[in-house]
Amino acid sequence: MGVVREINIEAVLAQQPDLILAPAQLSDEQYQLLSRIAPTVVPPTQPLAPDNWKAEARLYGEALNRQAAIAEAIAAVEWKKPVLRVVPF
């Protein structure tokens, strides 16, 4: 898994967010700082798998009250999935 870089707290504060959508790998220290600025949504850390993005998208969609839009976006990707080609690293 990738590493979450140090978050620029000053930049986040300057944006005055109502909600913060954070990555799964957010450290406890960074979570504590961000959650003092605004409610912070962090998906659970999961083993690397091709479909993890769907659970994260649904979580973020729920936090934003945009469940229908997320469901449509997921369905659109699933519809295109057969024509997508996996490129090895």
GURO-639664 format. One record per residue: x, y, z of N, C-alpha, C in turn. Coordinates in Angstrom, 2 decimals, padded with zeros to 5 digits. Each point is the difference from the previous one (the first is absolute). Example, Ala and Ser with C-alpha at 12.3 -4.5 7.8 and 13.67 -1.06 7.14 Angstrom:
2
{{013.19,-005.69,007.80},{-000.89,001.19,000.00},{000.90,001.20,000.00}}
{{-000.35,001.05,-000.72},{000.82,001.19,000.06},{-000.77,001.09,000.73}}
END
This chain:
89
{{000.84,-001.18,000.00},{-000.84,001.18,000.00},{000.88,001.23,000.00}}
{{-000.54,001.05,-000.57},{000.72,001.27,-000.03},{000.05,000.64,001.37}}
{{000.80,001.01,000.10},{000.15,000.73,001.25},{-000.66,001.36,-000.14}}
{{-000.79,000.37,000.98},{-000.62,001.31,000.00},{001.05,001.02,000.42}}
{{000.15,001.00,-000.81},{000.98,001.04,000.31},{-000.52,000.87,001.14}}
{{000.91,000.76,000.57},{-000.38,000.93,001.07},{-001.03,000.99,-000.54}}
{{-001.06,000.20,000.72},{-001.07,000.89,-000.43},{000.34,001.42,000.41}}
{{-000.23,000.94,-000.90},{000.23,001.41,000.28},{-001.22,000.52,000.75}}
{{000.08,-000.03,001.31},{-001.14,000.39,000.85},{-000.41,001.44,-000.25}}
{{000.98,000.88,-000.21},{-000.32,001.41,-000.25},{-000.84,000.15,-001.27}}
{{000.34,-000.77,-001.03},{-000.76,000.05,-001.26},{-001.42,-000.52,000.21}}
{{-000.13,-001.04,000.79},{-001.33,-000.54,000.29},{-000.82,001.02,000.77}}
{{000.60,000.61,001.01},{-000.68,001.03,000.78},{-000.46,001.16,-000.87}}
{{000.84,000.39,-000.94},{-000.33,001.13,-000.88},{-001.23,-000.28,-000.84}}
{{-000.26,-001.26,-000.30},{-001.17,-000.37,-000.81},{-001.30,000.00,000.80}}
{{000.09,-000.01,001.32},{-001.15,-000.03,000.90},{-001.01,-001.08,-000.40}}
{{000.45,-001.26,-000.07},{-000.90,-001.06,-000.47},{-001.11,-000.32,001.00}}
{{-001.14,-000.43,-000.55},{-001.10,-000.50,000.82},{000.19,-001.47,000.31}}
{{000.76,-000.68,-000.87},{000.22,-001.44,000.09},{001.34,-000.31,-000.66}}
{{000.73,-000.94,000.56},{001.28,-000.42,-000.58},{-000.10,-001.47,-000.36}}
{{000.28,-000.32,-001.26},{000.05,-001.39,-000.47},{001.47,-000.37,-000.06}}
{{000.42,-000.89,000.87},{001.41,-000.34,000.13},{000.28,-001.40,-000.55}}
{{001.27,-000.27,-000.30},{000.36,-001.33,-000.51},{000.04,-001.03,001.13}}
{{-000.12,-001.26,-000.38},{-000.02,-001.09,000.98},{001.29,-000.07,000.83}}
{{001.11,000.39,-000.58},{001.28,-000.13,000.69},{000.32,001.19,000.91}}
{{-000.97,000.83,000.28},{000.22,001.17,000.85},{000.46,-000.44,001.39}}
{{001.05,000.64,000.49},{000.50,-000.35,001.33},{-000.95,000.52,001.08}}
{{000.08,-000.60,001.18},{-000.84,000.44,001.12},{000.30,001.46,000.34}}
{{001.27,000.37,-000.06},{000.39,001.39,000.31},{-000.63,000.97,-000.98}}
{{000.06,-000.34,-001.29},{-000.59,000.87,-001.02},{-001.52,000.04,000.14}}
{{-000.59,-001.14,000.34},{-001.45,-000.03,000.21},{-000.39,000.93,001.14}}
{{000.74,-000.05,001.10},{-000.30,000.86,001.14},{000.05,001.47,-000.38}}
{{000.99,000.37,-000.80},{000.11,001.40,-000.44},{-001.16,000.38,-000.92}}
{{-000.27,-000.83,-001.00},{-001.05,000.32,-000.96},{-001.38,000.02,000.64}}
{{-000.25,-000.92,000.90},{-001.33,-000.08,000.61},{-000.29,001.18,000.92}}
{{001.03,000.75,000.35},{-000.21,001.23,000.77},{-000.44,001.15,-000.91}}
{{000.26,-000.15,-001.30},{-000.38,001.02,-000.97},{-001.44,-000.22,-000.48}}
{{-000.32,-001.25,-000.32},{-001.33,-000.35,-000.51},{-000.19,-001.50,000.16}}
{{-001.25,-000.46,-000.05},{-000.21,-001.45,000.03},{000.83,-000.65,-001.12}}
{{000.66,-001.10,000.35},{000.93,-000.64,-000.92},{-000.40,-001.44,-000.23}}
{{-000.19,-000.37,-001.26},{-000.40,-001.35,-000.39},{001.22,-000.73,-000.52}}
{{000.31,-001.13,000.62},{001.14,-000.82,-000.40},{-000.48,-001.43,-000.23}}
{{000.17,-000.51,-001.21},{-000.41,-001.38,-000.24},{000.91,-000.97,000.74}}
{{-000.49,-001.18,000.31},{000.87,-000.98,000.66},{001.11,-000.46,-000.94}}
{{001.15,-000.28,000.56},{001.11,-000.52,-000.79},{-000.31,-001.45,-000.35}}
{{000.17,-000.35,-001.27},{-000.29,-001.35,-000.47},{001.21,-000.51,-000.78}}
{{000.14,-001.31,-000.08},{001.05,-000.54,-000.86},{-000.24,000.47,-001.43}}
{{001.07,000.14,-000.75},{-000.11,000.47,-001.38},{-000.86,-000.96,-000.82}}
{{-001.04,000.55,-000.62},{-000.90,-000.81,-000.83},{-000.59,000.91,-001.08}}
{{-000.32,-000.56,-001.16},{-000.49,000.81,-001.12},{-001.30,000.76,000.27}}
{{-000.84,-000.50,000.86},{-001.31,000.63,000.21},{-000.11,000.84,001.27}}
{{001.10,000.23,000.70},{-000.05,000.81,001.22},{-000.53,001.41,-000.25}}
{{000.26,000.52,-001.19},{-000.43,001.36,-000.31},{-001.51,000.16,000.13}}
{{-000.74,-001.07,-000.27},{-001.46,000.10,000.08},{-000.47,000.27,001.42}}
{{000.56,-000.72,000.96},{-000.39,000.21,001.40},{000.37,001.41,000.45}}
{{001.18,000.47,-000.41},{000.41,001.36,000.37},{-000.92,001.02,-000.66}}
{{-000.33,-000.20,-001.26},{-000.90,000.92,-000.70},{-001.36,000.05,000.68}}
{{-000.52,-001.17,000.37},{-001.30,-000.04,000.68},{000.05,000.72,001.35}}
{{001.09,-000.18,000.74},{000.15,000.67,001.29},{000.03,001.52,-000.19}}
{{000.80,000.46,-000.96},{000.07,001.44,-000.27},{-001.34,000.52,-000.51}}
{{-000.67,-000.78,-000.84},{-001.31,000.39,-000.51},{-001.02,000.15,001.12}}
{{000.05,-000.92,000.95},{-000.90,000.08,001.15},{000.30,001.24,000.83}}
{{001.29,000.29,000.21},{000.39,001.17,000.78},{-000.48,001.29,-000.66}}
{{-000.04,000.00,-001.34},{-000.41,001.19,-000.75},{-001.49,000.00,-000.36}}
{{-000.71,-001.06,000.45},{-001.41,-000.18,-000.35},{-000.18,-000.04,-001.52}}
{{000.90,-000.72,-000.65},{-000.03,-000.13,-001.46},{000.02,-001.48,-000.40}}
{{-000.73,-000.82,000.75},{000.01,-001.44,-000.24},{-000.43,-000.35,-001.42}}
{{-001.03,000.66,-000.51},{-000.49,-000.33,-001.34},{001.05,000.32,-001.06}}
{{000.66,001.14,000.13},{001.03,000.39,-000.97},{001.16,-000.98,000.02}}
{{000.38,-000.46,001.20},{001.09,-000.96,000.11},{-000.42,-001.34,-000.61}}
{{-001.23,-000.42,000.26},{-000.48,-001.26,-000.57},{000.02,000.07,-001.53}}
{{-000.39,001.14,-000.56},{000.03,000.17,-001.46},{001.44,-000.04,-000.52}}
{{000.91,000.65,000.70},{001.40,000.02,-000.43},{000.60,-001.41,000.04}}
{{-000.29,-000.74,001.06},{000.49,-001.38,000.11},{-000.57,-000.85,-001.12}}
{{-001.29,000.16,-000.26},{-000.64,-000.77,-001.07},{000.63,000.34,-001.36}}
{{000.33,001.26,-000.21},{000.62,000.41,-001.26},{001.36,-000.65,-000.18}}
{{000.77,-000.07,001.07},{001.31,-000.64,-000.07},{-000.17,-001.50,-000.22}}
{{-000.93,-000.60,000.69},{-000.24,-001.44,-000.15},{-000.43,-000.32,-001.43}}
{{-000.80,000.88,-000.60},{-000.45,-000.21,-001.37},{001.17,000.03,-000.97}}
{{000.99,000.87,000.27},{001.16,000.13,-000.87},{001.10,-001.01,000.32}}
{{-000.10,-000.65,001.11},{001.05,-000.90,000.47},{000.42,-001.05,-001.03}}
{{-000.93,-000.62,-000.72},{000.43,-001.02,-000.97},{000.93,000.53,-001.10}}
{{-000.06,001.29,-000.30},{000.85,000.54,-001.06},{001.28,000.63,000.54}}
{{000.11,000.10,001.31},{001.22,000.55,000.60},{001.11,-001.03,-000.02}}
{{001.18,000.44,-000.22},{001.14,-000.89,-000.05},{000.89,000.26,001.20}}
{{000.41,-001.04,000.68},{000.89,000.14,001.15},{001.42,000.07,-000.52}}
{{000.71,001.05,000.44},{001.38,000.19,-000.41},{000.89,-000.38,001.18}}
{{000.88,-000.96,-000.17},{000.89,-000.40,001.12},{000.97,001.12,000.35}}
{{000.41,000.04,001.23},{000.94,001.03,000.47},{001.37,-000.26,-000.52}}
END
